Amino acid sequence: MQNVIVRGIAEIMRDEMIMQDKIISVLQDEPKTIPEIAETLGYPSHEVVYWIMAMWRYSKIEETTVKPDADGYFKYKLK
């Protein structure tokens, strides 16, 4: 069994500025869903959600479609 380290919200949000640059780099070539971004960065999806929502709130990224894909995820792209 693999040990899983669960980080608190404050700790996740402390990484926000560092992760923004990494997420921008991941989204340079093509739009991606949160699970795709998480896999590329090697972070859990639940942490990536916080960073993506912060970037969305400050208009750094946007959804590519009005409806989510078949799995319920939007693809995000840089604004």
N, CA, C and O atoms as a CHARMM CRD file, in Angstrom:
* protein
*
  316
    1    1 MET  N      0.83900  -1.18400   0.00000 PROA 1      0.00000
    2    1 MET  CA     0.00000   0.00000   0.00000 PROA 1      0.00000
    3    1 MET  C      0.88400   1.24800   0.00000 PROA 1      0.00000
    4    1 MET  O      1.86800   1.32100   0.73600 PROA 1      0.00000
    5    2 GLN  N      0.52600   2.22200  -0.82700 PROA 2      0.00000
    6    2 GLN  CA     1.29500   3.44600  -0.96400 PROA 2      0.00000
    7    2 GLN  C      0.85400   4.45900   0.09000 PROA 2      0.00000
    8    2 GLN  O     -0.33900   4.62900   0.34000 PROA 2      0.00000
    9    3 ASN  N      1.83400   5.13100   0.70800 PROA 3      0.00000
   10    3 ASN  CA     1.50800   6.19200   1.66500 PROA 3      0.00000
   11    3 ASN  C      1.06400   7.43300   0.91300 PROA 3      0.00000
   12    3 ASN  O      1.73000   7.87100  -0.02500 PROA 3      0.00000
   13    4 VAL  N     -0.05500   7.99500   1.32300 PROA 4      0.00000
   14    4 VAL  CA    -0.58100   9.19800   0.68700 PROA 4      0.00000
   15    4 VAL  C     -0.50700  10.33100   1.69800 PROA 4      0.00000
   16    4 VAL  O     -1.00600  10.22500   2.81900 PROA 4      0.00000
   17    5 ILE  N      0.13000  11.42100   1.27500 PROA 5      0.00000
   18    5 ILE  CA     0.22000  12.58700   2.14200 PROA 5      0.00000
   19    5 ILE  C     -0.91500  13.53500   1.76900 PROA 5      0.00000
   20    5 ILE  O     -1.01800  13.97800   0.62500 PROA 5      0.00000
   21    6 VAL  N     -1.75900  13.83800   2.74300 PROA 6      0.00000
   22    6 VAL  CA    -2.87700  14.74500   2.51300 PROA 6      0.00000
   23    6 VAL  C     -2.48000  16.10600   3.06400 PROA 6      0.00000
   24    6 VAL  O     -2.15700  16.25000   4.24300 PROA 6      0.00000
   25    7 ARG  N     -2.51100  17.10700   2.17900 PROA 7      0.00000
   26    7 ARG  CA    -2.14200  18.45600   2.58600 PROA 7      0.00000
   27    7 ARG  C     -3.39100  19.27800   2.85500 PROA 7      0.00000
   28    7 ARG  O     -4.42800  19.07200   2.22500 PROA 7      0.00000
   29    8 GLY  N     -3.28900  20.19700   3.78200 PROA 8      0.00000
   30    8 GLY  CA    -4.40200  21.08900   4.09300 PROA 8      0.00000
   31    8 GLY  C     -4.54700  22.17800   3.04600 PROA 8      0.00000
   32    8 GLY  O     -3.62800  22.42500   2.26500 PROA 8      0.00000
   33    9 ILE  N     -5.69700  22.82500   3.03200 PROA 9      0.00000
   34    9 ILE  CA    -5.98500  23.86900   2.05000 PROA 9      0.00000
   35    9 ILE  C     -4.96900  25.00300   2.13700 PROA 9      0.00000
   36    9 ILE  O     -4.51300  25.49900   1.10700 PROA 9      0.00000
   37   10 ALA  N     -4.61100  25.41600   3.33800 PROA 10     0.00000
   38   10 ALA  CA    -3.65200  26.51500   3.49100 PROA 10     0.00000
   39   10 ALA  C     -2.32200  26.15000   2.84000 PROA 10     0.00000
   40   10 ALA  O     -1.70200  26.98700   2.18400 PROA 10     0.00000
   41   11 GLU  N     -1.88900  24.92800   3.01400 PROA 11     0.00000
   42   11 GLU  CA    -0.62800  24.48100   2.42600 PROA 11     0.00000
   43   11 GLU  C     -0.72700  24.42600   0.89600 PROA 11     0.00000
   44   11 GLU  O      0.20900  24.80900   0.19500 PROA 11     0.00000
   45   12 ILE  N     -1.85300  23.95300   0.39100 PROA 12     0.00000
   46   12 ILE  CA    -2.07300  23.88600  -1.06100 PROA 12     0.00000
   47   12 ILE  C     -2.06400  25.29600  -1.64300 PROA 12     0.00000
   48   12 ILE  O     -1.42100  25.53100  -2.66700 PROA 12     0.00000
   49   13 MET  N     -2.75500  26.22800  -1.02000 PROA 13     0.00000
   50   13 MET  CA    -2.84900  27.58500  -1.54300 PROA 13     0.00000
   51   13 MET  C     -1.52900  28.34400  -1.41900 PROA 13     0.00000
   52   13 MET  O     -1.28900  29.29000  -2.16900 PROA 13     0.00000
   53   14 ARG  N     -0.68200  27.94400  -0.49200 PROA 14     0.00000
   54   14 ARG  CA     0.64500  28.55400  -0.38600 PROA 14     0.00000
   55   14 ARG  C      1.45500  28.33100  -1.66100 PROA 14     0.00000
   56   14 ARG  O      2.31500  29.14200  -2.00700 PROA 14     0.00000
   57   15 ASP  N      1.17900  27.23400  -2.35500 PROA 15     0.00000
   58   15 ASP  CA     1.88800  26.89400  -3.59000 PROA 15     0.00000
   59   15 ASP  C      1.27900  27.54500  -4.82900 PROA 15     0.00000
   60   15 ASP  O      1.75900  27.33000  -5.94200 PROA 15     0.00000
   61   16 GLU  N      0.22900  28.33900  -4.64000 PROA 16     0.00000
   62   16 GLU  CA    -0.53100  28.87200  -5.77700 PROA 16     0.00000
   63   16 GLU  C      0.34000  29.61200  -6.79500 PROA 16     0.00000
   64   16 GLU  O      0.23800  29.33200  -7.98900 PROA 16     0.00000
   65   17 MET  N      1.17000  30.52400  -6.37500 PROA 17     0.00000
   66   17 MET  CA     1.95600  31.32200  -7.31500 PROA 17     0.00000
   67   17 MET  C      2.97200  30.46200  -8.07300 PROA 17     0.00000
   68   17 MET  O      3.19000  30.67100  -9.26600 PROA 17     0.00000
   69   18 ILE  N      3.57800  29.52400  -7.40700 PROA 18     0.00000
   70   18 ILE  CA     4.52800  28.61800  -8.06500 PROA 18     0.00000
   71   18 ILE  C      3.79800  27.75300  -9.09000 PROA 18     0.00000
   72   18 ILE  O      4.28600  27.54600 -10.20100 PROA 18     0.00000
   73   19 MET  N      2.63800  27.25600  -8.71000 PROA 19     0.00000
   74   19 MET  CA     1.90200  26.35400  -9.58200 PROA 19     0.00000
   75   19 MET  C      1.28200  27.08200 -10.77500 PROA 19     0.00000
   76   19 MET  O      1.08400  26.47500 -11.82800 PROA 19     0.00000
   77   20 GLN  N      0.97700  28.35400 -10.63100 PROA 20     0.00000
   78   20 GLN  CA     0.42500  29.09900 -11.76600 PROA 20     0.00000
   79   20 GLN  C      1.38100  29.05600 -12.95200 PROA 20     0.00000
   80   20 GLN  O      0.95600  28.81400 -14.08200 PROA 20     0.00000
   81   21 ASP  N      2.65500  29.28700 -12.70800 PROA 21     0.00000
   82   21 ASP  CA     3.63800  29.24900 -13.79200 PROA 21     0.00000
   83   21 ASP  C      3.70900  27.86900 -14.42900 PROA 21     0.00000
   84   21 ASP  O      3.82500  27.74500 -15.64800 PROA 21     0.00000
   85   22 LYS  N      3.64100  26.83600 -13.59900 PROA 22     0.00000
   86   22 LYS  CA     3.68800  25.46000 -14.12500 PROA 22     0.00000
   87   22 LYS  C      2.44000  25.14800 -14.94400 PROA 22     0.00000
   88   22 LYS  O      2.52600  24.51400 -15.99500 PROA 22     0.00000
   89   23 ILE  N      1.29100  25.59000 -14.46800 PROA 23     0.00000
   90   23 ILE  CA     0.03100  25.34800 -15.19100 PROA 23     0.00000
   91   23 ILE  C      0.03000  26.11900 -16.51400 PROA 23     0.00000
   92   23 ILE  O     -0.40700  25.59500 -17.53800 PROA 23     0.00000
   93   24 ILE  N      0.51200  27.34500 -16.49200 PROA 24     0.00000
   94   24 ILE  CA     0.60900  28.12600 -17.73100 PROA 24     0.00000
   95   24 ILE  C      1.47000  27.38900 -18.74300 PROA 24     0.00000
   96   24 ILE  O      1.13800  27.33800 -19.92800 PROA 24     0.00000
   97   25 SER  N      2.56100  26.82600 -18.28500 PROA 25     0.00000
   98   25 SER  CA     3.44800  26.06000 -19.16500 PROA 25     0.00000
   99   25 SER  C      2.73600  24.84600 -19.75700 PROA 25     0.00000
  100   25 SER  O      2.90500  24.54400 -20.93800 PROA 25     0.00000
  101   26 VAL  N      1.94600  24.15400 -18.94900 PROA 26     0.00000
  102   26 VAL  CA     1.21200  22.96900 -19.40100 PROA 26     0.00000
  103   26 VAL  C      0.14200  23.34500 -20.43400 PROA 26     0.00000
  104   26 VAL  O     -0.12600  22.58000 -21.36000 PROA 26     0.00000
  105   27 LEU  N     -0.46000  24.51100 -20.27400 PROA 27     0.00000
  106   27 LEU  CA    -1.54400  24.92600 -21.16700 PROA 27     0.00000
  107   27 LEU  C     -1.05800  25.67900 -22.41100 PROA 27     0.00000
  108   27 LEU  O     -1.87700  26.07900 -23.23900 PROA 27     0.00000
  109   28 GLN  N      0.23300  25.87500 -22.55500 PROA 28     0.00000
  110   28 GLN  CA     0.77700  26.60000 -23.71100 PROA 28     0.00000
  111   28 GLN  C      0.39700  25.94400 -25.03800 PROA 28     0.00000
  112   28 GLN  O      0.01100  26.63200 -25.98400 PROA 28     0.00000
  113   29 ASP  N      0.50400  24.61700 -25.11000 PROA 29     0.00000
  114   29 ASP  CA     0.31700  23.90900 -26.37600 PROA 29     0.00000
  115   29 ASP  C     -1.13400  23.62500 -26.71900 PROA 29     0.00000
  116   29 ASP  O     -1.53800  23.74300 -27.87500 PROA 29     0.00000
  117   30 GLU  N     -1.93100  23.24500 -25.69800 PROA 30     0.00000
  118   30 GLU  CA    -3.31900  22.88300 -25.96400 PROA 30     0.00000
  119   30 GLU  C     -4.14100  22.91700 -24.68100 PROA 30     0.00000
  120   30 GLU  O     -3.58800  22.77200 -23.59100 PROA 30     0.00000
  121   31 PRO  N     -5.45500  23.10800 -24.79700 PROA 31     0.00000
  122   31 PRO  CA    -6.32700  23.07500 -23.62200 PROA 31     0.00000
  123   31 PRO  C     -6.30200  21.68600 -22.96800 PROA 31     0.00000
  124   31 PRO  O     -6.12400  20.67200 -23.64300 PROA 31     0.00000
  125   32 LYS  N     -6.48000  21.66100 -21.66600 PROA 32     0.00000
  126   32 LYS  CA    -6.48000  20.40200 -20.92300 PROA 32     0.00000
  127   32 LYS  C     -7.52200  20.45200 -19.80800 PROA 32     0.00000
  128   32 LYS  O     -7.91000  21.52400 -19.34300 PROA 32     0.00000
  129   33 THR  N     -7.96200  19.26700 -19.39500 PROA 33     0.00000
  130   33 THR  CA    -8.87100  19.14600 -18.25600 PROA 33     0.00000
  131   33 THR  C     -8.04700  19.15000 -16.97200 PROA 33     0.00000
  132   33 THR  O     -6.82300  19.02000 -17.01300 PROA 33     0.00000
  133   34 ILE  N     -8.71400  19.29800 -15.84500 PROA 34     0.00000
  134   34 ILE  CA    -8.01400  19.26200 -14.55700 PROA 34     0.00000
  135   34 ILE  C     -7.28700  17.92900 -14.36100 PROA 34     0.00000
  136   34 ILE  O     -6.12900  17.94400 -13.94200 PROA 34     0.00000
  137   35 PRO  N     -7.91000  16.76900 -14.64500 PROA 35     0.00000
  138   35 PRO  CA    -7.16700  15.51800 -14.49400 PROA 35     0.00000
  139   35 PRO  C     -5.93400  15.44000 -15.41100 PROA 35     0.00000
  140   35 PRO  O     -4.90900  14.88300 -15.01800 PROA 35     0.00000
  141   36 GLU  N     -6.02800  15.98600 -16.60900 PROA 36     0.00000
  142   36 GLU  CA    -4.87700  15.98400 -17.52400 PROA 36     0.00000
  143   36 GLU  C     -3.75600  16.87800 -16.98700 PROA 36     0.00000
  144   36 GLU  O     -2.58100  16.51700 -17.06400 PROA 36     0.00000
  145   37 ILE  N     -4.11700  18.02800 -16.45100 PROA 37     0.00000
  146   37 ILE  CA    -3.12500  18.93100 -15.86400 PROA 37     0.00000
  147   37 ILE  C     -2.47200  18.26600 -14.65500 PROA 37     0.00000
  148   37 ILE  O     -1.25200  18.30200 -14.49700 PROA 37     0.00000
  149   38 ALA  N     -3.29500  17.66100 -13.80800 PROA 38     0.00000
  150   38 ALA  CA    -2.78700  16.99100 -12.60500 PROA 38     0.00000
  151   38 ALA  C     -1.80500  15.88200 -12.97100 PROA 38     0.00000
  152   38 ALA  O     -0.74800  15.75400 -12.35400 PROA 38     0.00000
  153   39 GLU  N     -2.15500  15.08600 -13.96900 PROA 39     0.00000
  154   39 GLU  CA    -1.27900  13.99200 -14.38400 PROA 39     0.00000
  155   39 GLU  C      0.04800  14.52700 -14.92000 PROA 39     0.00000
  156   39 GLU  O      1.11200  13.99800 -14.59800 PROA 39     0.00000
  157   40 THR  N     -0.01800  15.56400 -15.72700 PROA 40     0.00000
  158   40 THR  CA     1.19600  16.15000 -16.29300 PROA 40     0.00000
  159   40 THR  C      2.10300  16.70900 -15.19800 PROA 40     0.00000
  160   40 THR  O      3.32100  16.54200 -15.25100 PROA 40     0.00000
  161   41 LEU  N      1.50900  17.37100 -14.21200 PROA 41     0.00000
  162   41 LEU  CA     2.29300  17.98500 -13.13600 PROA 41     0.00000
  163   41 LEU  C      2.67800  17.01200 -12.02600 PROA 41     0.00000
  164   41 LEU  O      3.60500  17.27400 -11.26000 PROA 41     0.00000
  165   42 GLY  N      1.96700  15.89000 -11.94000 PROA 42     0.00000
  166   42 GLY  CA     2.25000  14.93200 -10.87600 PROA 42     0.00000
  167   42 GLY  C      1.66400  15.32500  -9.52800 PROA 42     0.00000
  168   42 GLY  O      2.19900  14.97400  -8.47600 PROA 42     0.00000
  169   43 TYR  N      0.54600  16.06500  -9.57400 PROA 43     0.00000
  170   43 TYR  CA    -0.14500  16.46900  -8.35000 PROA 43     0.00000
  171   43 TYR  C     -1.55500  15.88900  -8.36700 PROA 43     0.00000
  172   43 TYR  O     -2.09300  15.61700  -9.44000 PROA 43     0.00000
  173   44 PRO  N     -2.16100  15.69600  -7.19700 PROA 44     0.00000
  174   44 PRO  CA    -3.53600  15.18200  -7.15900 PROA 44     0.00000
  175   44 PRO  C     -4.52200  16.19600  -7.75000 PROA 44     0.00000
  176   44 PRO  O     -4.34800  17.40600  -7.60200 PROA 44     0.00000
  177   45 SER  N     -5.54800  15.68700  -8.41400 PROA 45     0.00000
  178   45 SER  CA    -6.56300  16.54700  -9.02900 PROA 45     0.00000
  179   45 SER  C     -7.20700  17.49800  -8.02900 PROA 45     0.00000
  180   45 SER  O     -7.49100  18.65000  -8.35900 PROA 45     0.00000
  181   46 HSD  N     -7.43900  17.01900  -6.79900 PROA 46     0.00000
  182   46 HSD  CA    -8.11200  17.89300  -5.82900 PROA 46     0.00000
  183   46 HSD  C     -7.26300  19.11000  -5.47600 PROA 46     0.00000
  184   46 HSD  O     -7.81700  20.13800  -5.08700 PROA 46     0.00000
  185   47 GLU  N     -5.94300  19.03300  -5.59600 PROA 47     0.00000
  186   47 GLU  CA    -5.09900  20.20300  -5.36600 PROA 47     0.00000
  187   47 GLU  C     -5.11800  21.11800  -6.59100 PROA 47     0.00000
  188   47 GLU  O     -5.16100  22.34100  -6.45500 PROA 47     0.00000
  189   48 VAL  N     -5.08600  20.53100  -7.77200 PROA 48     0.00000
  190   48 VAL  CA    -5.08000  21.30300  -9.01200 PROA 48     0.00000
  191   48 VAL  C     -6.37200  22.11700  -9.14200 PROA 48     0.00000
  192   48 VAL  O     -6.35400  23.21700  -9.69500 PROA 48     0.00000
  193   49 VAL  N     -7.47900  21.59200  -8.64300 PROA 49     0.00000
  194   49 VAL  CA    -8.75600  22.32400  -8.68900 PROA 49     0.00000
  195   49 VAL  C     -8.60500  23.69600  -8.03200 PROA 49     0.00000
  196   49 VAL  O     -9.08100  24.68600  -8.58600 PROA 49     0.00000
  197   50 TYR  N     -7.96700  23.78200  -6.88500 PROA 50     0.00000
  198   50 TYR  CA    -7.79300  25.05900  -6.19200 PROA 50     0.00000
  199   50 TYR  C     -7.02200  26.04900  -7.06000 PROA 50     0.00000
  200   50 TYR  O     -7.41800  27.20800  -7.18600 PROA 50     0.00000
  201   51 TRP  N     -5.92700  25.59400  -7.65500 PROA 51     0.00000
  202   51 TRP  CA    -5.09500  26.48800  -8.45800 PROA 51     0.00000
  203   51 TRP  C     -5.81000  26.91900  -9.73400 PROA 51     0.00000
  204   51 TRP  O     -5.73300  28.07900 -10.13700 PROA 51     0.00000
  205   52 ILE  N     -6.50700  25.97300 -10.36600 PROA 52     0.00000
  206   52 ILE  CA    -7.24800  26.30200 -11.58600 PROA 52     0.00000
  207   52 ILE  C     -8.36400  27.30300 -11.28500 PROA 52     0.00000
  208   52 ILE  O     -8.55600  28.25700 -12.04000 PROA 52     0.00000
  209   53 MET  N     -9.08500  27.10100 -10.21600 PROA 53     0.00000
  210   53 MET  CA   -10.18200  28.01100  -9.87900 PROA 53     0.00000
  211   53 MET  C     -9.65500  29.40900  -9.53700 PROA 53     0.00000
  212   53 MET  O    -10.30100  30.40700  -9.85800 PROA 53     0.00000
  213   54 ALA  N     -8.50400  29.48800  -8.89900 PROA 54     0.00000
  214   54 ALA  CA    -7.90300  30.79500  -8.61500 PROA 54     0.00000
  215   54 ALA  C     -7.51300  31.47600  -9.92100 PROA 54     0.00000
  216   54 ALA  O     -7.74400  32.67400 -10.08200 PROA 54     0.00000
  217   55 MET  N     -6.93000  30.73900 -10.84600 PROA 55     0.00000
  218   55 MET  CA    -6.54000  31.30500 -12.14100 PROA 55     0.00000
  219   55 MET  C     -7.77100  31.73300 -12.93600 PROA 55     0.00000
  220   55 MET  O     -7.75300  32.76200 -13.61100 PROA 55     0.00000
  221   56 TRP  N     -8.83200  30.94300 -12.85200 PROA 56     0.00000
  222   56 TRP  CA   -10.08500  31.27100 -13.53600 PROA 56     0.00000
  223   56 TRP  C    -10.68900  32.55100 -12.94600 PROA 56     0.00000
  224   56 TRP  O    -11.14300  33.43600 -13.67100 PROA 56     0.00000
  225   57 ARG  N    -10.68200  32.62100 -11.61500 PROA 57     0.00000
  226   57 ARG  CA   -11.25700  33.78500 -10.93100 PROA 57     0.00000
  227   57 ARG  C    -10.55300  35.07500 -11.33800 PROA 57     0.00000
  228   57 ARG  O    -11.19000  36.12100 -11.46300 PROA 57     0.00000
  229   58 TYR  N     -9.24700  35.00100 -11.54400 PROA 58     0.00000
  230   58 TYR  CA    -8.47700  36.19200 -11.91000 PROA 58     0.00000
  231   58 TYR  C     -8.27300  36.31000 -13.42200 PROA 58     0.00000
  232   58 TYR  O     -7.38200  37.02000 -13.88700 PROA 58     0.00000
  233   59 SER  N     -9.11300  35.60400 -14.17900 PROA 59     0.00000
  234   59 SER  CA    -9.16500  35.70300 -15.65100 PROA 59     0.00000
  235   59 SER  C     -7.84500  35.37000 -16.34300 PROA 59     0.00000
  236   59 SER  O     -7.50800  35.97400 -17.36100 PROA 59     0.00000
  237   60 LYS  N     -7.10800  34.42600 -15.80200 PROA 60     0.00000
  238   60 LYS  CA    -5.87700  33.98100 -16.46000 PROA 60     0.00000
  239   60 LYS  C     -6.14900  32.81700 -17.40300 PROA 60     0.00000
  240   60 LYS  O     -5.39400  32.57700 -18.34600 PROA 60     0.00000
  241   61 ILE  N     -7.24200  32.09300 -17.13700 PROA 61     0.00000
  242   61 ILE  CA    -7.64500  30.97200 -17.98200 PROA 61     0.00000
  243   61 ILE  C     -9.14800  31.03700 -18.20100 PROA 61     0.00000
  244   61 ILE  O     -9.85700  31.78500 -17.52800 PROA 61     0.00000
  245   62 GLU  N     -9.62200  30.24100 -19.15200 PROA 62     0.00000
  246   62 GLU  CA   -11.05400  30.15200 -19.40600 PROA 62     0.00000
  247   62 GLU  C    -11.38500  28.76700 -19.93900 PROA 62     0.00000
  248   62 GLU  O    -10.51100  28.04200 -20.41600 PROA 62     0.00000
  249   63 GLU  N    -12.67800  28.40900 -19.84900 PROA 63     0.00000
  250   63 GLU  CA   -13.12800  27.14200 -20.40700 PROA 63     0.00000
  251   63 GLU  C    -13.14900  27.24500 -21.92500 PROA 63     0.00000
  252   63 GLU  O    -13.34000  28.32800 -22.47800 PROA 63     0.00000
  253   64 THR  N    -12.95400  26.12000 -22.59300 PROA 64     0.00000
  254   64 THR  CA   -12.96700  26.13000 -24.05400 PROA 64     0.00000
  255   64 THR  C    -14.36100  25.87000 -24.61800 PROA 64     0.00000
  256   64 THR  O    -14.61600  26.15100 -25.78900 PROA 64     0.00000
  257   65 THR  N    -15.26300  25.33700 -23.79700 PROA 65     0.00000
  258   65 THR  CA   -16.61600  25.02600 -24.25400 PROA 65     0.00000
  259   65 THR  C    -17.63100  25.43500 -23.19400 PROA 65     0.00000
  260   65 THR  O    -17.26700  25.75500 -22.06200 PROA 65     0.00000
  261   66 VAL  N    -18.89900  25.42000 -23.56900 PROA 66     0.00000
  262   66 VAL  CA   -19.95700  25.76300 -22.62100 PROA 66     0.00000
  263   66 VAL  C    -20.35800  24.56100 -21.78500 PROA 66     0.00000
  264   66 VAL  O    -20.86000  24.71500 -20.67200 PROA 66     0.00000
  265   67 LYS  N    -20.13700  23.35600 -22.31900 PROA 67     0.00000
  266   67 LYS  CA   -20.50500  22.13000 -21.61200 PROA 67     0.00000
  267   67 LYS  C    -19.26500  21.29300 -21.31900 PROA 67     0.00000
  268   67 LYS  O    -18.30400  21.30500 -22.08900 PROA 67     0.00000
  269   68 PRO  N    -19.29100  20.56700 -20.20300 PROA 68     0.00000
  270   68 PRO  CA   -18.15700  19.68400 -19.89500 PROA 68     0.00000
  271   68 PRO  C    -18.12700  18.47000 -20.82600 PROA 68     0.00000
  272   68 PRO  O    -19.09500  18.19000 -21.53400 PROA 68     0.00000
  273   69 ASP  N    -17.00200  17.75800 -20.81100 PROA 69     0.00000
  274   69 ASP  CA   -16.89300  16.54500 -21.63100 PROA 69     0.00000
  275   69 ASP  C    -17.72000  15.41100 -21.02500 PROA 69     0.00000
  276   69 ASP  O    -18.41800  15.61700 -20.03200 PROA 69     0.00000
  277   70 ALA  N    -17.64600  14.23400 -21.60800 PROA 70     0.00000
  278   70 ALA  CA   -18.44700  13.08700 -21.16000 PROA 70     0.00000
  279   70 ALA  C    -18.14100  12.68400 -19.71600 PROA 70     0.00000
  280   70 ALA  O    -18.98600  12.09900 -19.04000 PROA 70     0.00000
  281   71 ASP  N    -16.93200  12.99800 -19.24700 PROA 71     0.00000
  282   71 ASP  CA   -16.55300  12.67200 -17.86700 PROA 71     0.00000
  283   71 ASP  C    -16.89600  13.79100 -16.89400 PROA 71     0.00000
  284   71 ASP  O    -16.67100  13.66500 -15.69000 PROA 71     0.00000
  285   72 GLY  N    -17.44500  14.89700 -17.42100 PROA 72     0.00000
  286   72 GLY  CA   -17.85600  16.00600 -16.55600 PROA 72     0.00000
  287   72 GLY  C    -16.79600  17.08000 -16.35400 PROA 72     0.00000
  288   72 GLY  O    -16.91900  17.90900 -15.45200 PROA 72     0.00000
  289   73 TYR  N    -15.74900  17.07300 -17.19000 PROA 73     0.00000
  290   73 TYR  CA   -14.66200  18.04200 -17.03400 PROA 73     0.00000
  291   73 TYR  C    -14.64000  19.03500 -18.19000 PROA 73     0.00000
  292   73 TYR  O    -14.87900  18.68300 -19.34500 PROA 73     0.00000
  293   74 PHE  N    -14.34700  20.28600 -17.84500 PROA 74     0.00000
  294   74 PHE  CA   -14.10400  21.31000 -18.85700 PROA 74     0.00000
  295   74 PHE  C    -12.64000  21.26900 -19.23100 PROA 74     0.00000
  296   74 PHE  O    -11.79700  20.86100 -18.43200 PROA 74     0.00000
  297   75 LYS  N    -12.33600  21.69400 -20.45300 PROA 75     0.00000
  298   75 LYS  CA   -10.95100  21.91500 -20.83600 PROA 75     0.00000
  299   75 LYS  C    -10.68700  23.39900 -20.62900 PROA 75     0.00000
  300   75 LYS  O    -11.53200  24.24400 -20.92400 PROA 75     0.00000
  301   76 TYR  N     -9.50600  23.69700 -20.12000 PROA 76     0.00000
  302   76 TYR  CA    -9.12600  25.08600 -19.84400 PROA 76     0.00000
  303   76 TYR  C     -8.00500  25.49700 -20.76900 PROA 76     0.00000
  304   76 TYR  O     -7.14600  24.69400 -21.13500 PROA 76     0.00000
  305   77 LYS  N     -8.02900  26.78500 -21.14800 PROA 77     0.00000
  306   77 LYS  CA    -6.97600  27.35200 -21.98700 PROA 77     0.00000
  307   77 LYS  C     -6.56800  28.69800 -21.41900 PROA 77     0.00000
  308   77 LYS  O     -7.28900  29.28500 -20.61200 PROA 77     0.00000
  309   78 LEU  N     -5.41600  29.18200 -21.84200 PROA 78     0.00000
  310   78 LEU  CA    -4.95600  30.48500 -21.41200 PROA 78     0.00000
  311   78 LEU  C     -5.78800  31.57400 -22.07100 PROA 78     0.00000
  312   78 LEU  O     -6.24100  31.41800 -23.20400 PROA 78     0.00000
  313   79 LYS  N     -5.98500  32.66800 -21.36500 PROA 79     0.00000
  314   79 LYS  CA    -6.72400  33.80800 -21.93600 PROA 79     0.00000
  315   79 LYS  C     -5.77800  34.69900 -22.68600 PROA 79     0.00000
  316   79 LYS  O     -6.19700  35.71500 -23.24200 PROA 79     0.00000
